[in-house]
Amino acid sequence: MSPRIVHGYDSNFSLRCSVADVDSTKEKSSPAHVEVKTCIWKWKGYSIRYQCAGSSGPALVLVHGFGANSDHWRKNIPVLAQSQKVYAIDLIGYGYSEKPNPSDFGSDSFYTFETWGAQLNDFCTDVVKDEAFFICNSIGGLVGLQAAIMKPQICKGILLLNVSLRMLHITKQPWFGRPFIRAFQNVLRNTALGKFFFKSVATADSVKNILCQCYHDTSQVTDELVQAILLPGLEPGAVDVFLEFICYSDGPLPEELLPQVKCPVLVAWGDKDPWEPIELGRAYGDFDTVEDFVVLPDVGHCPQDEAPHLVNPLVESFVARHATPTY
C-alpha cells in the first residue's frame, strides 16, 4: 500500500457535570464558542473523568496516550463537535480519574489493556449509549484495538495516531537480557529508586523537555500543555500507576491485535516521531483491516495536539466514510 501524505487543508452510572466555554476561534471552521462539559462517571466504584461536546451526528471517543489525559484533545473536541458527538475519557489511573494502587490487586495486574479496553466499552454502553468511533493516540491505540476485539458490536472504526510499537515489550528484547529486565522492573516497583525516578520527571522542566523531544514543532509545547500533563501526575497515586505501567512489558502488541479487529482501521503517523519511528510503523499499513496509512509530514508523536489542522479533517473524513447514514 502506498502511504497517503496529508499536508493541509484550503450500569452503576452517575454523572456530575460542569460546563466550560471553550474559545475555538483559532480553527477557521469552528464557531466562536463551543460548550464542552467536564463530567464524572462511576465505573466499578471508581470516579472517571471525561469531557464531551456536540449533540448530534456519529459518536467519537478520543483515547489519550501514556501519561496524558483528555485535555490532550482540547484542540480537537470543539472542532469535531460541530458535526459529531465527541467524548474524551481519562483512562483509569490517568488524568483526573481515580488511581487505585496496583498493590491492592495482589499478584494480578490491574493496569492492562484488557482493563482499559473493558473501561472503554463500558463507557460506550453507559455514557455514549451508542456505537462509536475510537480516535486513539500512542498506547491509546492498543486500548482501542483491545476494546474493539472484546466487543466488536460497539466500535464503528478506529483511527490510530502514532500507535505505540511497544518497543520495550519483553518479546522484543534479546532472550539473554530478559532476566535483567525483570530484575530492574522489580527494583523500580519495590524500592525507593522508582519513586526517586518519578520525582525527577514530575517537574515542569522535565515534562517540557520530554514534550520537546516528541513534538517536532516545539512551539506547540506551551506552558498550558505542560501544566495539563504535569498537574494530574501530581495527584495521589500517580507515582504507583506510572511505575506499574513502565514495568508492564507483557500484554498484546499492535501486530497481534490488528488481524483480529472487524471494523475499519485508519493509521496516521507523524513522520518526525522519535519514539515510534515511521519506518517501523509503515508495516501496519499492510494489514487487511487497515484501509490506509497516512503520513503526517513534519509532525511528531502527538499529531492531535501538534497538528490539529491535519488531524481534525482526517477524523471527519474517516467518520463520514463509515458512519451509518440516517434518513
C-alpha distance (Angstrom), angle and dihedral (degrees) to the residues before:
residue distance angle dihedral
M1 . . .
S2 3.79 . .
P3 3.79 111.3 .
R4 3.78 117.4 -119.1
I5 3.79 114.9 -131.5
V6 3.78 117.5 -143.7
H7 3.79 113.8 -158.4
G8 3.79 104.8 164.9
Y9 3.74 146.3 -57.7
D10 4.47 128.7 -103.9
S11 44.73 45.8 -144.8
N12 3.90 107.2 91.8
F13 3.68 85.9 32.5
S14 3.77 132.3 161.8
L15 3.78 135.4 154.3
R16 3.76 138.0 -152.4
C17 3.77 113.6 -175.4
S18 3.76 136.3 -169.3
V19 3.78 124.1 -179.7
A20 3.78 126.3 -129.7
D21 3.77 122.0 -169.7
V22 3.79 106.2 -136.6
D23 3.78 119.6 -157.8
S24 3.80 106.6 -145.6
T25 3.79 100.6 166.1
K26 3.79 90.6 126.4
E27 3.81 88.2 76.4
K28 3.78 108.1 77.2
S29 3.78 94.3 -144.2
S30 3.80 97.9 42.2
P31 3.79 127.0 99.3
A32 3.80 119.3 -110.7
H33 3.80 92.4 -105.2
V34 3.78 132.6 18.6
E35 3.77 122.4 -174.3
V36 3.80 111.8 -125.7
K37 3.79 117.3 -174.3
T38 3.79 124.8 -152.4
C39 3.81 111.3 -152.1
I40 3.79 143.5 172.7
W41 3.81 122.6 -130.8
K42 3.80 121.5 -169.2
W43 3.80 110.7 -133.2
K44 3.81 119.5 179.0
G45 3.79 87.5 -23.7
Y46 3.81 94.5 -51.7
S47 3.81 125.7 114.3
I48 3.79 112.3 -119.5
R49 3.80 122.1 -170.0
Y50 3.77 121.6 -144.8
Q51 3.79 138.2 163.8
C52 3.79 126.8 -140.9
A53 3.79 141.6 -178.9
G54 3.79 138.0 167.7
S55 3.77 129.9 56.0
S56 3.80 106.1 -143.8
G57 3.76 142.7 36.0
P58 3.81 130.8 44.3
A59 3.80 118.2 -21.7
L60 3.81 120.2 -111.4
V61 3.79 126.1 -168.7
L62 3.81 114.7 -161.9
V63 3.81 115.0 -151.8
H64 3.81 120.6 -162.6
G65 3.80 130.4 -146.3
F66 3.81 134.9 -115.2
G67 3.80 114.3 -45.6
A68 3.80 92.2 4.3
N69 3.80 134.5 99.0
S70 3.79 141.7 -163.7
D71 3.82 91.6 -66.6
H72 3.79 87.2 72.6
W73 3.83 85.6 74.7
R74 3.82 95.4 52.9
K75 3.83 91.5 115.6
N76 3.80 92.2 50.8
I77 3.80 107.0 41.2
P78 3.85 99.0 68.2
V79 3.81 93.5 44.3
L80 3.80 97.3 45.5
A81 3.81 90.6 44.4
Q82 3.79 90.7 69.2
S83 3.79 90.2 80.5
Q84 3.82 105.0 8.7
K85 3.79 141.2 49.5
V86 3.80 102.2 -110.2
Y87 3.79 128.7 -161.5
A88 3.81 127.9 177.4
I89 3.79 117.1 -169.6
D90 3.80 134.3 -160.3
L91 3.80 104.9 -134.9
I92 3.80 113.0 -129.6
G93 3.80 108.1 -84.4
Y94 3.80 93.3 28.4
G95 3.78 139.4 81.4
Y96 3.79 112.5 -7.0
S97 3.79 94.8 -28.4
E98 3.79 117.4 111.0
K99 3.79 118.1 -81.6
P100 3.79 110.0 -149.0
N101 3.79 112.7 -163.3
P102 3.82 109.9 -102.8
S103 3.81 90.0 -141.3
D104 3.82 88.6 66.8
F105 3.80 88.8 71.9
G106 3.80 96.3 58.5
S107 3.77 115.3 -145.6
D108 3.80 92.1 -16.3
S109 3.79 114.9 99.2
F110 3.79 112.3 -126.2
Y111 3.80 102.8 179.7
T112 3.78 98.8 67.7
F113 3.78 135.8 127.5
E114 3.80 88.2 -107.1
T115 3.82 90.2 58.6
W116 3.80 93.1 47.3
G117 3.81 92.0 42.8
A118 3.81 90.2 54.0
Q119 3.83 89.4 47.6
L120 3.80 91.1 52.0
N121 3.81 93.2 49.5
D122 3.81 93.0 46.6
F123 3.80 89.0 49.0
C124 3.80 89.8 55.9
T125 3.80 90.7 48.5
D126 3.80 97.7 44.7
V127 3.79 104.4 31.6
V128 3.80 110.6 16.7
K129 3.81 91.5 37.2
D130 3.79 90.0 -163.1
E131 3.76 144.7 68.9
A132 3.80 111.3 -75.4
F133 3.76 145.5 -164.1
F134 3.81 114.3 -123.2
I135 3.81 115.5 -139.1
C136 3.79 106.8 -169.7
N137 3.80 140.4 -178.9
S138 3.82 127.5 -158.8
I139 3.84 112.0 -39.8
G140 3.79 86.9 3.6
G141 3.79 84.8 73.7
L142 3.79 91.2 64.2
V143 3.80 89.4 48.0
G144 3.81 90.1 53.5
L145 3.79 93.2 46.4
Q146 3.81 92.5 47.1
A147 3.81 91.8 49.0
A148 3.81 91.7 49.1
I149 3.79 90.6 53.0
M150 3.80 94.1 46.6
K151 3.84 94.3 50.6
P152 3.81 109.7 11.2
Q153 3.81 92.1 175.2
I154 3.82 90.4 70.9
C155 3.80 103.6 51.6
K156 3.82 119.1 75.1
G157 3.79 95.1 -178.6
I158 3.80 143.3 -30.1
L159 3.79 129.8 -129.2
L160 3.79 110.7 -163.1
L161 3.81 116.6 -158.1
N162 3.82 110.3 -164.7
V163 3.79 92.7 -31.6
S164 3.79 113.2 -150.9
L165 3.81 112.8 -95.3
R166 3.83 88.4 -157.8
M167 3.80 92.2 -135.0
L168 3.83 90.4 175.5
H169 3.81 92.0 58.2
I170 3.78 110.4 130.8
T171 3.81 93.0 -121.1
K172 3.82 89.8 58.0
Q173 3.80 92.3 58.1
P174 3.82 124.7 85.1
W175 3.78 111.9 -95.0
F176 3.79 93.2 -119.5
G177 3.80 91.7 55.9
R178 3.78 98.0 50.1
P179 3.83 97.5 86.1
F180 3.81 90.1 51.8
I181 3.81 90.9 49.8
R182 3.80 91.1 52.0
A183 3.79 90.9 48.3
F184 3.81 92.3 50.2
Q185 3.80 90.8 49.1
N186 3.80 90.1 53.3
V187 3.80 90.0 52.0
L188 3.80 91.5 51.3
R189 3.79 92.8 48.3
N190 3.77 99.8 41.7
T191 3.81 107.9 33.0
A192 3.79 137.5 56.4
L193 3.81 89.8 -101.0
G194 3.80 92.0 81.2
K195 3.79 94.5 51.6
F196 3.80 90.5 46.0
F197 3.80 89.6 52.6
F198 3.81 91.6 49.5
K199 3.81 91.5 48.1
S200 3.80 89.6 54.2
V201 3.82 93.4 54.3
A202 3.82 98.2 37.9
T203 3.81 94.1 81.8
A204 3.79 130.9 100.4
D205 3.80 92.4 -114.7
S206 3.80 93.7 49.9
V207 3.80 93.6 46.4
K208 3.79 90.4 49.1
N209 3.81 91.7 49.7
I210 3.81 91.8 49.4
L211 3.80 92.3 48.5
C212 3.80 91.0 48.1
Q213 3.80 87.9 56.3
C214 3.78 94.2 55.2
Y215 3.82 99.8 35.7
H216 3.79 114.0 75.6
D217 3.80 91.7 -162.6
T218 3.79 98.8 53.2
S219 3.81 91.5 -174.9
Q220 3.80 84.9 78.5
V221 3.82 90.0 63.4
T222 3.79 94.7 91.7
D223 3.79 129.9 170.2
E224 3.81 87.0 -107.9
L225 3.80 90.8 57.9
V226 3.81 93.1 45.5
Q227 3.80 91.4 52.7
A228 3.82 92.2 44.9
I229 3.82 89.4 57.4
L230 3.81 98.5 35.6
L231 3.80 104.9 46.2
P232 3.83 98.3 60.4
G233 3.81 87.2 48.5
L234 3.79 88.5 63.1
E235 3.81 92.1 56.9
P236 3.83 118.1 111.4
G237 3.79 111.6 -82.7
A238 3.79 96.1 19.2
V239 3.81 94.2 112.9
D240 3.82 93.0 56.4
V241 3.80 92.4 49.3
F242 3.81 90.9 47.5
L243 3.80 93.0 52.2
E244 3.79 92.6 43.3
F245 3.78 92.6 54.9
I246 3.79 98.4 44.6
C247 3.81 85.7 53.5
Y248 3.84 91.7 49.2
S249 3.77 100.7 105.0
D250 3.80 97.1 150.3
G251 3.80 129.8 69.3
P252 3.80 129.4 75.9
L253 3.79 130.9 -29.7
P254 3.82 123.6 -142.1
E255 3.80 90.9 -113.8
E256 3.81 89.2 56.9
L257 3.80 94.7 48.5
L258 3.81 101.8 41.9
P259 3.84 96.0 68.8
Q260 3.81 90.2 53.6
V261 3.80 97.0 53.3
K262 3.81 116.8 103.1
C263 3.81 99.5 -168.3
P264 3.84 127.8 77.0
V265 3.79 115.7 -83.2
L266 3.80 128.3 -159.3
V267 3.81 119.0 -167.6
A268 3.81 120.3 -157.4
W269 3.79 124.3 -179.7
G270 3.78 135.4 -169.2
D271 3.79 102.3 -133.0
K272 3.82 94.3 -145.6
D273 3.81 95.4 57.9
P274 3.83 106.9 135.7
W275 3.80 93.9 -171.2
E276 3.80 101.5 47.6
P277 3.83 105.3 29.8
I278 3.78 114.8 -143.6
E279 3.81 89.8 -137.7
L280 3.81 87.7 69.3
G281 3.79 95.2 36.3
R282 3.81 93.3 58.1
A283 3.82 89.5 74.4
Y284 3.81 88.9 72.1
G285 3.79 89.6 66.2
D286 3.81 88.6 69.4
F287 3.80 95.9 64.9
D288 3.80 115.7 106.9
T289 3.79 91.5 -128.5
V290 3.82 92.3 56.6
E291 3.78 112.0 87.1
D292 3.80 96.2 -170.3
F293 3.79 144.8 -6.7
V294 3.80 111.8 -137.5
V295 3.80 122.6 -162.1
L296 3.80 115.5 -146.6
P297 3.82 104.4 -157.8
D298 3.80 121.3 -136.3
V299 3.80 92.8 3.0
G300 3.80 129.3 124.1
H301 3.79 135.6 -149.8
C302 3.82 99.8 -53.2
P303 3.83 106.4 48.9
Q304 3.80 95.2 165.9
D305 3.81 90.5 65.1
E306 3.79 101.6 28.7
A307 3.81 97.0 44.5
P308 3.82 110.4 16.6
H309 3.82 88.9 154.1
L310 3.81 86.7 68.4
V311 3.80 99.6 35.8
N312 3.81 101.3 46.2
P313 3.84 95.2 57.8
L314 3.80 89.4 43.6
V315 3.81 90.6 54.9
E316 3.80 92.1 46.9
S317 3.80 94.5 50.2
F318 3.83 92.4 46.3
V319 3.80 92.2 50.1
A320 3.81 92.7 45.1
R321 3.82 90.5 54.5
H322 3.79 93.7 53.2
A323 3.79 107.0 28.1
T324 3.79 116.1 113.2
P325 3.82 108.2 -109.8
T326 3.80 116.4 -117.4
Y327 3.77 120.1 -145.4
